[in-house]
Amino acid sequence: MILRLVRTMSTKTTVDNFSIHGNAVSEVCDIPLSVVNRPIPSQLDRAKVEEMKTILQTDTKKDDLTPIDIHHVEYKGQDYYFAFGGCHRWAAHKELQKETIKGKLISTPPSVINTYLGSSSPFRET
């Protein structure tokens, strides 16, 4: 259900970017911050966050930031979204009270999230 929401809000951009997981994904979406789970606390460099906030507030530069990788997991008929990187971009968007963030949706099996989160994973079978 949420995937449909994310796909409907999808926009194409011309930013050429690279990310480890999302390099093969060409579509960049405007993803609602409210659907993305960030389970690992961020260690932020405040100067970097402030610089990104400035970029986001500059009309001619706001699309220059690399989209974050969003891991999309389909599990038991539900859609789940996780972000493990992009903490400075995420913080800049949150502090500016943006509703969406540019991201690449990466189809990810639950087992990969289990590897990241261990016993904290919502996909662990008991």
C-alpha positions in Angstrom: 0.0 0.0 0.0 2.7 2.5 1.0 4.7 1.4 -2.1 1.8 2.7 -4.2 2.0 6.0 -2.4 5.7 6.2 -2.9 5.5 5.3 -6.5 2.7 7.9 -7.1 4.9 10.6 -5.7 7.8 9.4 -7.8 9.7 11.9 -9.9 12.6 11.5 -12.3 15.7 13.6 -11.8 18.7 14.2 -13.9 21.3 14.1 -11.0 24.0 11.6 -11.8 24.9 9.9 -8.6 26.4 6.8 -7.1 25.6 4.8 -4.0 26.7 1.3 -3.0 23.3 -0.3 -3.0 21.4 2.0 -5.3 23.9 2.3 -8.2 21.9 0.0 -10.4 18.6 1.8 -9.6 17.9 4.7 -11.9 14.6 5.9 -10.6 14.7 8.6 -7.9 11.5 9.0 -5.9 10.2 11.6 -3.5 9.8 9.4 -0.5 7.7 10.5 2.5 9.9 10.7 5.6 7.0 9.4 7.7 7.2 5.9 6.1 11.0 5.3 6.5 12.4 3.6 9.6 15.9 4.7 10.6 16.8 2.1 13.3 20.4 3.0 13.9 21.2 6.3 15.7 23.1 8.9 13.7 26.5 10.4 14.6 26.2 13.9 13.0 28.7 16.5 12.0 26.6 19.6 12.6 28.6 21.7 10.0 27.7 19.1 7.3 24.0 19.2 8.3 24.0 23.0 8.1 25.7 22.9 4.7 23.1 20.5 3.4 20.2 22.7 4.8 21.7 25.6 2.9 21.8 23.6 -0.3 18.1 22.4 0.2 17.0 26.0 0.7 18.7 27.2 -2.6 16.3 26.6 -5.5 19.1 26.1 -8.0 21.0 23.6 -5.9 18.3 21.7 -3.9 18.4 18.8 -6.3 22.2 18.4 -6.1 22.2 16.2 -3.0 22.6 12.5 -3.8 19.4 10.6 -3.1 19.5 8.2 -0.1 19.1 4.5 -0.4 15.8 3.2 0.9 15.6 -0.5 1.4 12.1 -1.7 0.6 11.0 -5.0 2.1 7.8 -6.8 1.3 7.0 -9.1 4.2 3.7 -10.9 4.8 1.8 -8.6 2.6 3.2 -5.4 4.2 5.7 -2.8 2.9 8.6 -1.7 5.1 11.2 1.0 4.3 14.6 1.3 6.0 17.4 3.8 5.6 20.8 3.0 7.1 22.9 5.7 5.4 22.3 9.3 4.4 22.1 10.5 8.0 23.2 14.1 7.3 20.8 14.4 4.4 18.1 12.9 6.5 18.8 15.3 9.4 18.8 18.3 7.1 15.4 17.3 5.7 13.9 16.7 9.2 15.2 20.0 10.6 13.7 21.9 7.6 10.5 20.0 8.2 10.4 18.6 4.7 7.8 15.9 4.1 9.8 14.0 1.5 13.3 13.1 0.7 14.8 12.0 -2.6 15.7 8.4 -2.5 16.2 5.2 -4.5 14.0 2.3 -3.6 16.1 -0.9 -3.4 14.1 -4.2 -3.2 15.7 -6.0 -0.2 14.9 -9.4 1.2 14.1 -9.6 4.9 17.2 -11.7 5.5 19.4 -8.6 4.7 17.6 -6.5 7.2 18.1 -9.4 9.7 21.8 -9.1 9.0 21.8 -5.4 9.7 19.6 -5.5 12.8 20.1 -8.9 14.3 17.7 -9.7 17.0 16.1 -6.3 16.7 14.8 -7.1 13.2 11.1 -7.2 12.8 11.5 -10.1 10.4 12.9 -12.6 12.8 10.8 -15.7 13.0 10.3 -17.0 16.5 
